Amino acid sequence: MSPNNESASNDATVLIVEDDLVTRHFLARTLEGKGYKIVETANGEEGLRQASNIVPDVVLLDLGLPDIEGLQVVRRLREWSSVPIIILSLRGQEKDKVEALDAGADDYLTKPFGIPELLARLRVALRNKSSNAAKSSVLTVGSLSIDLAKRKVLVNEKEVRLTPLEYNLLATLARNAGKVVTHRQLLQEVWGPQYTTETNYLRLYIKQLRDKLEDDPSQPRYLLTEAGIGYRLDV
């Protein structure tokens, strides 16, 4: 999808859960102008009700809500919904981002942010939602192809041999392609819950993967670092 062709997403419904009236209306007008259908709510409980009633394609969620914490909204949504959740918050500390992503959010934007970046994050969220619905076992990004069903990885159509840990790490990132996966999530899924503080393992194995998959490991195209938070397989 072209960055200048937002109207192609005009069948997508975005639920905005934001208590600040000026911010909420600005987001609503801007996104409506780009072809999105918008539903606005000012608190967490109403946001949860609307998410159940309208089944949105994406949720834009503020953390500082007047009734319940935004993190609680994320956790309650994740009990029954896989809808993409993008956090929009003034809280810019790493611990806030990690906590939100661990709770089940898909992405995090710190206020103030640019509208072009928000639109790009929305496009990624919608692509991920669409690809998840299709349940394809093959993810192809540029010259990199990952077949999760056959446990096969190709670069430029040539198979790359990975160790079991390297493959499991890459597969975890592939299943969450486009999303930031926190250090804790990766360590828990790949190594186990007793290793959730061993971030040195991640640095070592990400380096090994980059050496095998990237054209220039020093300037990675696929395996991107989100400093202090985790890693993302760029789509």
N, C-alpha and C positions, 0 to 999 in steps of 0.2 A: 504494500500500500504506500502510495506516495505521501510524504509528510504534508503536502499541500492539498490533499484530497480527503479531508475528514468526512465528507458527505457520504463516503462509502460505508461509514459506520452508523448511518442514521437509523438503523434498526436496533442499535444497542441502547439499553436503558442503564443509566448511571444513577445510583442512589447516593445522595450527598447527606452525610450526617455531620452537621457543623452548627454549633450554637451561636457563632458570631453572624449576625444578620447581614452585615455588609459583605463579609467574605463569602457567605453562602449564596447570596444573590449574584455576586460577581461571577462566581464559578458557574452558577446555573445559566446566566445570560451568555457567558463565553462559550460554554459547551453546547448550549442550544444553537448558538450561531455556527457551530461546527457540525451540526446535524445529529447530535445525541438527544435522546429522550431523557428528561431529568425529573427526578422525584426528590424533593427537599424535606429534611427533617431537622429539628433543632435539639434533639436529645437521644440518648441511647435506647431507651425502651421503645420509643416510636420508631427508631431506626430498625430495631429488630422486628417489630410488627410489619413494617413496610417490606423488609427483606423477605418475610414469609409470604406476604400478600402478592407482591408484584414480581418476585423472583428476578432481581436485577442482574445485569451482565457484569457489572463492576460496582464496588462500594468504595466511595471516598470517605474516609473516616478521620475525624479529629479525635485526639486522645483526651483533651480537657473538656469533657461534657458536664452539664449541670446536674445530671441525675446519677449516672453510673459511669465508671471509668471506661475509656475507649478500649482498654485491654480486656475488660470484662465483655464488652460487645464482641470483640474478636473471638474470645474463647467460646462464648455462647453460640455465635454463628458457626464456628467450626464443629460444633456438636452435630450439626445436621446439614451444613452447606459447604460446598467447595468454591463458592463465588470468589473471584479475585478481590482482595482487599488491599487498597492503597492507603497508607497512613499519611495524613497531612497534619503536621504538628509543629509548634514552636519549639518543642523539646528536641534539641539537636545533639545531645550527648550520646556517645556510643552505647552506653548501657540502656538508654531508652530505645534506641533502634534495635539492639539485640533482643531486648525483652519483647518488643512488639513482633519481631520476626519469629522468635521462639514460640510466641503465643499462637501464631498461625497466619499473620499478615504476609502478603506477598511482596510488598514493596513499601518504601518509606521515603517521603519527601519532607524536607525541613522548610518551614516558612521563614522568610519569603522565598518563593520559587518562581521560575519563569513559566509562562503558559506553554511555550514550545516543549519544554521538558515534561510538563504534566501530560500534554497530548501524546508525546512519545511513549511515556509510561503506560498510558491508557491503551495505545495500540499494542504494546507488548502484552499487556494483561489479556486483551481480547484474543490475540493470536494464541496465547497459552491456553485460554479457555477453549478455543476452537480445536486446537490440537489434542487437548486432553479428551474432549468429547469424541474425537475420531479414534482414539485409543490405538494409534499407530505405534508399532514397536520400533520403527526406524526414525531416528532423528538425523537430519542432514543439515549441516551448517557450513557453507563454503565447500572446502575440499574434505571436511571431516564428516564421516558417516558412522553412526553408532546404532547397531542393531541389538536392541535389548533382548529380543527373543532368542537370537542365535549367539548372543554374547560375543559379537564380532565388531571390531573397530577398524575402519578403513581411513587412510589418508591418501588422497589422489588415487583412489581405487585400489590401493595396495594395503593388504592386511598388516596391522601393527600388533605385535605381540606385547601383551601387558601381563604383569603379575596379577594374581587374584586380588590383592589389596588395591593395586592401581586401577583395575577394572571396576571394582566395587565403588571406589571413590568417584570415578568418572560416571558410572551409571547413576549414582545418587544425584550428581549435578545434572545429568541428562534428564532424569525424571522430573527435575525442577527447573528445566531450561528457561533462562530469562529471569529467574528469581534469584535473589540473594539467599544463599544457604549459610547459616551461621556456623562458626567453628564448632559449637556445642552439638548442633544437629549432625554435622558431618562425622564428628568423632563418635557420637553415640551410634549412628547407623552403620558405620564402617568398622570401627574397632570395638564398640560396646560401651555401656554406661560407665564402666570403671575408668574409661580413658578420656572423659569429657574435658579435662584440663590440659591434655597433652598436645598443645597446638604445634609443638615442634614436629610432630608426626606429619601434620598437614603440610607444613612448609616443605618438608623433604619430599613427600609424595606428589605434591603439586609441581614441584620443580622437575621431578622425574617424568611426570605426564607432559609437561611443557616441552621437555627435551625430545620426547617421542612424537608429539602431535603438532607442535607449532613450527611454522617456517622460521621464525625468529623468536626463540624462547625469552630473550631479553625484552621483547615488545610483543607480548602475547595478544593474539587475535581472539582466541576462544575462551581460555581459562583466565578470568579477570579477578583481581583482588579487590575486595571492598575493605579498605584499611580498617583494622581493628574490629571488623564484624564477621567477615567470612569470605566466601568465593561465589562466583557466578559464571555459569556457562553462557556466554553471550550468543544471542540468536539474532 
